[in-house]
Amino acid sequence: MVSRCTIDELLRIMARLRDPQGGCPWDLEQDFRSIAPYTIEEAYEVADAIERGALEDLCDELGDLLLQVVFHAQMASERGAFGFADVVAAICDKMVRRHPHVFGDETVDDAAEQTRRWEQHKAAERAARGDSSLLADIPRGLPEWLRARKLQKRAASIGFDWPGISQVLDKLTEELGELRAEIDAGAARSKLEDEFGDVLFVLSNLARKLDIDPGSALRAANAKFERRFRWMELRGQPLAGMPLKQQEALWSLAREQDHEGRL
């Protein structure tokens, strides 16, 4: 094993794994599509380590994520499209280009102005690629809640936005009413999915207004549910077959214990 591995060594390891003569059969079978889910999964594991404040785990997870970049670059190199050096060069060029106040003569007063300048640079790049839509270059492969947030943020940048949180809450009430009406009417699944999507879209907008990350909020809610449910399971009585009222009473106790920091 290599104790101190350089990026060049990592590139050689990846090339060896993909070598048709003696490489790893699993690695050789992969392509961009098959590896993409792993790339997304590793990014989430990085986020999880950060959420837990586990720096040792974060180091390991960042390595796994870096391997994904190297894997994609190796496959692209095999096709003659680009290599890892091109990936590095592209991001270096982009960072310098989008930070003229650091690497050039421009000045910015604060982070808010820098954010506006960043968006201006991105708009110019979109126009140069032939798509001047404000919504261009928002990846379709993003988790949908994140894509919704980005779509809404872009639209809000030109004033297409609810003026305040109360208007978003009013819209949420309206959308929930429409969903309930379709449920009561026995609507088809496609219609229910459409109305449910509208509710989620408005919830995403509410999260943006509150400066809440929906993914982090749901992770916390999941952890809270799991913590409380596991406490219920340890009370000595099987939950399966237990009357709902009794389950709800246990849940109330679990909530109390949780609020007091005993779980």
N, C-alpha and C positions, 0 to 999 in steps of 0.2 A: 504494500500500500504506500501511496505517496503521502508524506506527512505535511508537506507544504507545496501545494499544487498551484501552478500559475495558470492563467487563462489559456495560454498556449497548450499546456498539458491537458487541460479539460477538452480543448478542441481536438487534440490527438486521440483522447479516449473516445470521444463521440464518433470520430471518423473510423476508429477501430471497431466500434460496436456496429457500424453500418457497412463494414467491409464485406462484400459478397463472398470473399474467400476467408471463412473462419470467423465472421462476425456473429453477433447474437441473433438467432432466428426471430425472436420477438421484435427486436429493434428494426430488423430488415423488413419486416412485414408492414411497418407503420408508414403512414403518409400524413399530410397536413391535417386532413379531416379527422383521422383517428387520434392524433395527438392533441388536437385543439381542446377536447374536454379535460385532459390532464392539465393543460396550461391554465385553464380557468380554475380547476380544482386547487392547483398549487397557489394561485393568487389568493384564493379564499383562505387557504391554510396560513399564508403570510398574515392576512388580516386577523385571523383567529389568534395567532401568537401575539400580535400587537395588542389585541383586545384583552388578552390575559396578562399582559405585561411580562411575558416569558421571553427574555432576551436570548437565552441559550437556544430555545426552540426557534426563535426568529432567525437566528444565524443559520440554522439547519434548513428552515423553510425557504429562506432567500436563496440558498444554494440549489434547492430543488427547482425554484422558479428560474434561476439562471440556466439550469440544465435544459429547461424547456426552450429558452431562447437559442441556446446552442444547438439543440435538436432541430428546430425549424431552420436555422441557418445552414446546418449540414445538409438537410434535404434539399434546400434551395440551391446550394452549391453543386450538388450532384446533378441538378437540372441545368446548371450553367446560368442561373438567374441572378443570384447574389450570394455573398458569403458573410461570415461574421464580421469581417473588417468593414464591409459595406454597411452593415447594421450600425456599427459604432460610428462610422463616418457620418451617416445620415442623422443620427441623434445629436452628435456634436454640432453639426451644421445648423440643425434646427434650434438648439439651445442658444447658440451664438446669435442666430438671426432674430430670435424672439426676445433677446435681452440686449437691445442696443444701448440701454441705460447702464449696462455693466461692461459690455465689450465695445461700445461705441461712444458717441458724443452726446446722445440723448440723456435727459434727466427725467426722473419721476419723483413726485412728492411723497407718495405713500403706496401701500399695497393695493388700495382700491384703484388708484390710477394705473398701476402696473397691470391689474386685471383687465381694465378697459383697453390698454395698449395691446395686451396679449390677444384679446378677442379681435382687435383690428388687424393684427398680423395674421391671425388664422383666417379672417375674412378675405384678406388679400391673397392668401395661398389658395383658398377655395376658388376664387375668381380666376386665378392663374391656371387652375386645373380644368376650367370650363364649366364649373357648377357654382353659380353665384348665390344659390338658395341659402338662406340663413340656416336651414336645417341640414345642409350638406355635411358630409363626413361624420355624422353621428353613427357609430357602428351598429349594425343590426344584430351583431353577435353579443351585445351587452345583455346582462340581466335586464329584463323588461322594466323593472322598477327604476333602474339606473338610467335606462334610455328615456323613460318618461320624464325623469327629472331634467335630463339634458335638453330634451325637446322643449319643455316648459321654460327652462332658463333662457334658452335662445330666444324664444318668442317674447319673454318678458324683457329682454334687452332692448326691444324697440317699443316697449310700452303695452304690448298685448298681454295683459295680466290683470287679475283681480286687484283692486286697490288695497285690500286689507284682508286679514284673517276672517273677519265676520262674514264677508262675501263668499269666501271659500266654504265656510261652515254651512252657509245657506245653500250653496250648490250641492254640498254633500248630502244635506237633508233631502233636497229635491231628487238626487240620483237614487238615494236609498228608497224613497217613496216609489220611484218608477220601478225599481227592482222588486219591491214588495208587490206592486200591482201585477207585474208579470208572473210572479210566483203564484199569487192568488188566482190568476187567470189560467194557470196550468200551461204556461207558454212552453214552446219547444226549447230544447237545450241550447240551440244556437242563439235564440233571443235572450235567454237567461245569461249566457256567456257574454253577450254584447252589453247588457245592462250591468253585469258584475264588473266588466272591464271598465265601464264608465266610473263606477264607484272607486275602483283601485286608482284610476287616473287622477281623480279629484283628491284622494287620500295622498297620492304622491305630491300633488301640488300643495296640500296642507303641510306635509312634511318639509317641503322646500321653504314655505313661508315661516315655519317654526325653526328652521335651520336644524332639522333632525334628519339623520341618515336612516331611511326605512330599514335597510339591511341590519344595521346595528340595533335598532329598536326591536326588530323581530327576533334577532339572536338573543337579546336580553329577555324578551317575553318567552321564548322557547326554553331558555335556561331556568327561568322562574317556574314555568309549568313543570318542567322535569324535576326540579328540586322539591316542589310541593307534592307532586304525585309520588315520588319515591318515598317521601316521608309517610304518606298514606299507606303505601305498601308495607311499611315496616311496623304497622300498628298491631300486627298479630292476626288480623282477620283477612281472609282472602277477599279481594275486591270483586272478583268475578261472582256474580249471583247476589251480591249485596244490594238491597233496595236503594234506589236513587237517593231517597231522603237521607239515608244513613251515609251514603257516599258524600253527599253535599255537606253534611255535618262534619265529616272528617276533613273535607276541603276547607271549611271555615276555620277549623282548628289549625290546619296547615298554614293558612294565611296569617293567623295570629302569631304562630311560632315564627314565621318568616319575617313579619313586621318587627318582631322583637329581636331578630338576628340570631335565632336559635337553630336555624336549619343549615 
